[in-house]
Amino acid sequence: MKGRFAPSPTGYIHLGNVWIALLSYISTRNQHGTYVVRMEDIDMQRSKRSYCEALLDDLEWLGFEWDEGPRVGWTRTIILAE
C-alpha cells in the first residue's frame, strides 16, 4: 500500500494541508505502507522553491516522516519560478 501527500507549492502550509497529510499518513502507517510526499508543481506561475522548502520544513516540524520524495533520495530536480 502506498499513501501520498502531494501539495502544490503555491503558498505556505495551512490547516487543510495538515489535515489531508495527517489522514493519509495515519492510513498508510496503519497498513504498514509506504508514505510518499511529492510536490505537484502544476501551477508554475505561483509555485516557488521557497514554498516547497517551507512545506517540507513544516511537515518535518510536525513529525511527519516519509519514505519517498524530497529529502529522502528523491532525484528529480525541482524547477520553480522565483
N, CA, C and O atoms as a GROMACS GRO file, in nm:
protein
  328
    1MET      N    1   0.085  -0.117   0.000
    1MET     CA    2   0.000   0.000   0.000
    1MET      C    3   0.088   0.122   0.000
    1MET      O    4   0.185   0.130   0.076
    2LYS      N    5   0.055   0.218  -0.085
    2LYS     CA    6   0.126   0.345  -0.091
    2LYS      C    7   0.028   0.457  -0.067
    2LYS      O    8  -0.076   0.465  -0.132
    3GLY      N    9   0.062   0.544   0.027
    3GLY     CA   10  -0.017   0.664   0.052
    3GLY      C   11   0.067   0.784   0.018
    3GLY      O   12   0.190   0.778   0.025
    4ARG      N   13   0.002   0.894  -0.020
    4ARG     CA   14   0.082   1.010  -0.057
    4ARG      C   15   0.016   1.140  -0.015
    4ARG      O   16  -0.105   1.148   0.007
    5PHE      N   17   0.101   1.239  -0.005
    5PHE     CA   18   0.059   1.377   0.016
    5PHE      C   19   0.128   1.457  -0.093
    5PHE      O   20   0.250   1.456  -0.103
    6ALA      N   21   0.050   1.526  -0.175
    6ALA     CA   22   0.105   1.595  -0.291
    6ALA      C   23   0.053   1.739  -0.300
    6ALA      O   24  -0.033   1.770  -0.382
    7PRO      N   25   0.107   1.825  -0.213
    7PRO     CA   26   0.062   1.965  -0.217
    7PRO      C   27   0.123   2.039  -0.335
    7PRO      O   28   0.226   2.000  -0.389
    8SER      N   29   0.058   2.146  -0.374
    8SER     CA   30   0.114   2.236  -0.475
    8SER      C   31   0.185   2.348  -0.400
    8SER      O   32   0.124   2.414  -0.316
    9PRO      N   33   0.313   2.372  -0.426
    9PRO     CA   34   0.388   2.472  -0.351
    9PRO      C   35   0.358   2.615  -0.396
    9PRO      O   36   0.444   2.686  -0.448
   10THR      N   37   0.234   2.656  -0.375
   10THR     CA   38   0.191   2.790  -0.416
   10THR      C   39   0.169   2.881  -0.296
   10THR      O   40   0.118   2.992  -0.312
   11GLY      N   41   0.206   2.836  -0.178
   11GLY     CA   42   0.191   2.915  -0.056
   11GLY      C   43   0.237   2.832   0.062
   11GLY      O   44   0.281   2.718   0.046
   12TYR      N   45   0.225   2.890   0.178
   12TYR     CA   46   0.267   2.820   0.300
   12TYR      C   47   0.163   2.718   0.342
   12TYR      O   48   0.048   2.725   0.299
   13ILE      N   49   0.204   2.624   0.425
   13ILE     CA   50   0.115   2.518   0.471
   13ILE      C   51  -0.004   2.579   0.547
   13ILE      O   52   0.011   2.679   0.616
   14HIS      N   53  -0.120   2.518   0.533
   14HIS     CA   54  -0.239   2.563   0.605
   14HIS      C   55  -0.309   2.441   0.665
   14HIS      O   56  -0.271   2.327   0.639
   15LEU      N   57  -0.410   2.467   0.743
   15LEU     CA   58  -0.479   2.360   0.815
   15LEU      C   59  -0.531   2.251   0.723
   15LEU      O   60  -0.526   2.133   0.760
   16GLY      N   61  -0.580   2.287   0.606
   16GLY     CA   62  -0.628   2.188   0.510
   16GLY      C   63  -0.517   2.093   0.465
   16GLY      O   64  -0.538   1.973   0.454
   17ASN      N   65  -0.397   2.150   0.440
   17ASN     CA   66  -0.282   2.066   0.405
   17ASN      C   67  -0.250   1.969   0.516
   17ASN      O   68  -0.231   1.850   0.492
   18VAL      N   69  -0.245   2.021   0.639
   18VAL     CA   70  -0.209   1.938   0.753
   18VAL      C   71  -0.312   1.826   0.772
   18VAL      O   72  -0.275   1.712   0.800
   19TRP      N   73  -0.438   1.858   0.759
   19TRP     CA   74  -0.545   1.760   0.777
   19TRP      C   75  -0.533   1.645   0.677
   19TRP      O   76  -0.538   1.528   0.716
   20ILE      N   77  -0.515   1.679   0.549
   20ILE     CA   78  -0.503   1.576   0.445
   20ILE      C   79  -0.376   1.495   0.466
   20ILE      O   80  -0.378   1.372   0.452
   21ALA      N   81  -0.265   1.562   0.498
   21ALA     CA   82  -0.139   1.491   0.523
   21ALA      C   83  -0.155   1.394   0.639
   21ALA      O   84  -0.109   1.280   0.633
   22LEU      N   85  -0.221   1.438   0.746
   22LEU     CA   86  -0.241   1.354   0.864
   22LEU      C   87  -0.328   1.232   0.832
   22LEU      O   88  -0.295   1.121   0.871
   23LEU      N   89  -0.438   1.254   0.763
   23LEU     CA   90  -0.526   1.141   0.728
   23LEU      C   91  -0.454   1.037   0.643
   23LEU      O   92  -0.464   0.918   0.669
   24SER      N   93  -0.382   1.083   0.542
   24SER     CA   94  -0.312   0.988   0.456
   24SER      C   95  -0.197   0.920   0.531
   24SER      O   96  -0.170   0.802   0.509
   25TYR      N   97  -0.129   0.994   0.619
   25TYR     CA   98  -0.019   0.938   0.696
   25TYR      C   99  -0.068   0.828   0.791
   25TYR      O  100  -0.010   0.720   0.795
   26ILE      N  101  -0.174   0.857   0.865
   26ILE     CA  102  -0.229   0.759   0.959
   26ILE      C  103  -0.276   0.634   0.885
   26ILE      O  104  -0.247   0.522   0.927
   27SER      N  105  -0.348   0.653   0.777
   27SER     CA  106  -0.400   0.540   0.700
   27SER      C  107  -0.286   0.454   0.645
   27SER      O  108  -0.289   0.332   0.653
   28THR      N  109  -0.185   0.520   0.589
   28THR     CA  110  -0.072   0.447   0.532
   28THR      C  111   0.006   0.372   0.638
   28THR      O  112   0.040   0.255   0.620
   29ARG      N  113   0.035   0.438   0.749
   29ARG     CA  114   0.114   0.374   0.855
   29ARG      C  115   0.036   0.260   0.921
   29ARG      O  116   0.096   0.159   0.958
   30ASN      N  117  -0.095   0.274   0.936
   30ASN     CA  118  -0.176   0.166   0.994
   30ASN      C  119  -0.174   0.041   0.907
   30ASN      O  120  -0.190  -0.070   0.957
   31GLN      N  121  -0.154   0.060   0.777
   31GLN     CA  122  -0.149  -0.055   0.685
   31GLN      C  123  -0.005  -0.094   0.651
   31GLN      O  124   0.018  -0.172   0.559
   32HIS      N  125   0.090  -0.040   0.726
   32HIS     CA  126   0.233  -0.069   0.706
   32HIS      C  127   0.277  -0.040   0.564
   32HIS      O  128   0.357  -0.114   0.506
   33GLY      N  129   0.225   0.068   0.509
   33GLY     CA  130   0.256   0.105   0.371
   33GLY      C  131   0.370   0.204   0.360
   33GLY      O  132   0.435   0.240   0.458
   34THR      N  133   0.392   0.247   0.239
   34THR     CA  134   0.496   0.344   0.206
   34THR      C  135   0.431   0.481   0.193
   34THR      O  136   0.336   0.499   0.116
   35TYR      N  137   0.483   0.578   0.269
   35TYR     CA  138   0.428   0.714   0.265
   35TYR      C  139   0.515   0.800   0.174
   35TYR      O  140   0.637   0.807   0.191
   36VAL      N  141   0.451   0.864   0.078
   36VAL     CA  142   0.520   0.941  -0.025
   36VAL      C  143   0.478   1.087  -0.017
   36VAL      O  144   0.360   1.119  -0.006
   37VAL      N  145   0.576   1.176  -0.022
   37VAL     CA  146   0.549   1.320  -0.035
   37VAL      C  147   0.604   1.361  -0.170
   37VAL      O  148   0.720   1.332  -0.202
   38ARG      N  149   0.523   1.428  -0.249
   38ARG     CA  150   0.570   1.481  -0.376
   38ARG      C  151   0.506   1.615  -0.401
   38ARG      O  152   0.392   1.638  -0.362
   39MET      N  153   0.576   1.702  -0.464
   39MET     CA  154   0.526   1.835  -0.493
   39MET      C  155   0.459   1.835  -0.629
   39MET      O  156   0.517   1.794  -0.728
   40GLU      N  157   0.335   1.881  -0.631
   40GLU     CA  158   0.259   1.893  -0.756
   40GLU      C  159   0.275   2.035  -0.806
   40GLU      O  160   0.197   2.124  -0.772
   41ASP      N  161   0.377   2.056  -0.887
   41ASP     CA  162   0.408   2.190  -0.935
   41ASP      C  163   0.336   2.221  -1.066
   41ASP      O  164   0.399   2.260  -1.165
   42ILE      N  165   0.204   2.203  -1.066
   42ILE     CA  166   0.126   2.223  -1.188
   42ILE      C  167   0.091   2.370  -1.212
   42ILE      O  168   0.054   2.406  -1.324
   43ASP      N  169   0.102   2.452  -1.112
   43ASP     CA  170   0.076   2.595  -1.127
   43ASP      C  171   0.210   2.668  -1.126
   43ASP      O  172   0.251   2.724  -1.025
   44MET      N  173   0.277   2.666  -1.240
   44MET     CA  174   0.414   2.717  -1.248
   44MET      C  175   0.423   2.868  -1.221
   44MET      O  176   0.528   2.916  -1.178
   45GLN      N  177   0.317   2.942  -1.244
   45GLN     CA  178   0.321   3.086  -1.219
   45GLN      C  179   0.326   3.119  -1.071
   45GLN      O  180   0.389   3.216  -1.031
   46ARG      N  181   0.260   3.038  -0.988
   46ARG     CA  182   0.254   3.068  -0.844
   46ARG      C  183   0.344   2.979  -0.760
   46ARG      O  184   0.368   3.010  -0.643
   47SER      N  185   0.395   2.870  -0.815
   47SER     CA  186   0.481   2.779  -0.740
   47SER      C  187   0.620   2.840  -0.722
   47SER      O  188   0.676   2.899  -0.815
   48LYS      N  189   0.674   2.826  -0.602
   48LYS     CA  190   0.807   2.878  -0.573
   48LYS      C  191   0.885   2.776  -0.490
   48LYS      O  192   0.828   2.703  -0.409
   49ARG      N  193   1.015   2.772  -0.513
   49ARG     CA  194   1.102   2.683  -0.438
   49ARG      C  195   1.093   2.713  -0.288
   49ARG      O  196   1.095   2.621  -0.206
   50SER      N  197   1.083   2.840  -0.252
   50SER     CA  198   1.076   2.876  -0.109
   50SER      C  199   0.951   2.817  -0.043
   50SER      O  200   0.957   2.776   0.073
   51TYR      N  201   0.839   2.812  -0.115
   51TYR     CA  202   0.718   2.749  -0.061
   51TYR      C  203   0.738   2.599  -0.046
   51TYR      O  204   0.693   2.539   0.052
   52CYS      N  205   0.805   2.538  -0.143
   52CYS     CA  206   0.832   2.395  -0.138
   52CYS      C  207   0.916   2.362  -0.014
   52CYS      O  208   0.884   2.271   0.062
   53GLU      N  209   1.023   2.437   0.005
   53GLU     CA  210   1.110   2.414   0.120
   53GLU      C  211   1.036   2.439   0.252
   53GLU      O  212   1.054   2.365   0.348
   54ALA      N  213   0.953   2.543   0.256
   54ALA     CA  214   0.876   2.574   0.378
   54ALA      C  215   0.777   2.462   0.409
   54ALA      O  216   0.761   2.425   0.526
   55LEU      N  217   0.710   2.408   0.307
   55LEU     CA  218   0.616   2.297   0.328
   55LEU      C  219   0.688   2.176   0.387
   55LEU      O  220   0.639   2.113   0.480
   56LEU      N  221   0.804   2.144   0.331
   56LEU     CA  222   0.880   2.029   0.381
   56LEU      C  223   0.930   2.053   0.523
   56LEU      O  224   0.924   1.963   0.607
   57ASP      N  225   0.978   2.174   0.550
   57ASP     CA  226   1.022   2.209   0.686
   57ASP      C  227   0.907   2.193   0.785
   57ASP      O  228   0.925   2.137   0.894
   58ASP      N  229   0.789   2.243   0.747
   58ASP     CA  230   0.673   2.236   0.837
   58ASP      C  231   0.630   2.091   0.861
   58ASP      O  232   0.597   2.055   0.973
   59LEU      N  233   0.630   2.009   0.757
   59LEU     CA  234   0.594   1.868   0.773
   59LEU      C  235   0.691   1.798   0.868
   59LEU      O  236   0.650   1.720   0.953
   60GLU      N  237   0.820   1.828   0.852
   60GLU     CA  238   0.919   1.769   0.942
   60GLU      C  239   0.898   1.818   1.086
   60GLU      O  240   0.907   1.739   1.180
   61TRP      N  241   0.871   1.946   1.101
   61TRP     CA  242   0.848   2.002   1.235
   61TRP      C  243   0.726   1.937   1.302
   61TRP      O  244   0.725   1.916   1.423
   62LEU      N  245   0.624   1.906   1.221
   62LEU     CA  246   0.504   1.841   1.273
   62LEU      C  247   0.525   1.692   1.303
   62LEU      O  248   0.438   1.628   1.362
   63GLY      N  249   0.639   1.637   1.263
   63GLY     CA  250   0.670   1.498   1.296
   63GLY      C  251   0.645   1.398   1.186
   63GLY      O  252   0.654   1.277   1.209
   64PHE      N  253   0.612   1.443   1.067
   64PHE     CA  254   0.590   1.351   0.956
   64PHE      C  255   0.723   1.295   0.908
   64PHE      O  256   0.822   1.367   0.898
   65GLU      N  257   0.724   1.166   0.878
   65GLU     CA  258   0.840   1.100   0.819
   65GLU      C  259   0.792   1.026   0.696
   65GLU      O  260   0.704   0.941   0.705
   66TRP      N  261   0.850   1.058   0.581
   66TRP     CA  262   0.807   0.993   0.458
   66TRP      C  263   0.917   0.903   0.406
   66TRP      O  264   1.035   0.921   0.435
   67ASP      N  265   0.873   0.804   0.326
   67ASP     CA  266   0.963   0.701   0.275
   67ASP      C  267   1.016   0.734   0.136
   67ASP      O  268   1.125   0.689   0.098
   68GLU      N  269   0.940   0.811   0.061
   68GLU     CA  270   0.981   0.850  -0.074
   68GLU      C  271   0.947   0.997  -0.093
   68GLU      O  272   0.849   1.047  -0.039
   69GLY      N  273   1.030   1.065  -0.171
   69GLY     CA  274   1.005   1.205  -0.200
   69GLY      C  275   1.125   1.292  -0.169
   69GLY      O  276   1.235   1.242  -0.147
   70PRO      N  277   1.103   1.424  -0.166
   70PRO     CA  278   1.212   1.517  -0.139
   70PRO      C  279   1.278   1.487  -0.005
   70PRO      O  280   1.212   1.451   0.092
   71ARG      N  281   1.407   1.504  -0.002
   71ARG     CA  282   1.490   1.487   0.118
   71ARG      C  283   1.512   1.341   0.159
   71ARG      O  284   1.575   1.316   0.262
   72VAL      N  285   1.461   1.246   0.083
   72VAL     CA  286   1.488   1.104   0.112
   72VAL      C  287   1.524   1.030  -0.016
   72VAL      O  288   1.461   0.930  -0.052
   73GLY      N  289   1.625   1.079  -0.085
   73GLY     CA  290   1.672   1.011  -0.204
   73GLY      C  291   1.598   1.044  -0.332
   73GLY      O  292   1.616   0.977  -0.433
   74TRP      N  293   1.517   1.146  -0.327
   74TRP     CA  294   1.442   1.188  -0.445
   74TRP      C  295   1.537   1.257  -0.540
   74TRP      O  296   1.604   1.352  -0.499
   75THR      N  297   1.546   1.214  -0.665
   75THR     CA  298   1.645   1.269  -0.757
   75THR      C  299   1.588   1.370  -0.856
   75THR      O  300   1.666   1.434  -0.927
   76ARG      N  301   1.460   1.386  -0.862
   76ARG     CA  302   1.402   1.480  -0.958
   76ARG      C  303   1.438   1.622  -0.920
   76ARG      O  304   1.425   1.661  -0.804
   77THR      N  305   1.482   1.700  -1.015
   77THR     CA  306   1.518   1.839  -0.992
   77THR      C  307   1.392   1.923  -0.988
   77THR      O  308   1.305   1.912  -1.075
   78ILE      N  309   1.383   2.006  -0.887
   78ILE     CA  310   1.268   2.095  -0.874
   78ILE      C  311   1.302   2.225  -0.945
   78ILE      O  312   1.397   2.294  -0.908
   79ILE      N  313   1.225   2.259  -1.046
   79ILE     CA  314   1.245   2.384  -1.118
   79ILE      C  315   1.121   2.466  -1.099
   79ILE      O  316   1.014   2.434  -1.151
   80LEU      N  317   1.135   2.573  -1.022
   80LEU     CA  318   1.021   2.658  -0.991
   80LEU      C  319   1.059   2.804  -1.013
   80LEU      O  320   1.176   2.842  -1.004
   81ALA      N  321   0.959   2.884  -1.042
   81ALA     CA  322   0.982   3.028  -1.059
   81ALA      C  323   1.015   3.091  -0.925
   81ALA      O  324   0.963   3.050  -0.822
   82GLU      N  325   1.099   3.189  -0.927
   82GLU     CA  326   1.132   3.261  -0.802
   82GLU      C  327   1.078   3.401  -0.806
   82GLU      O  328   1.096   3.477  -0.710
   0.00000   0.00000   0.00000
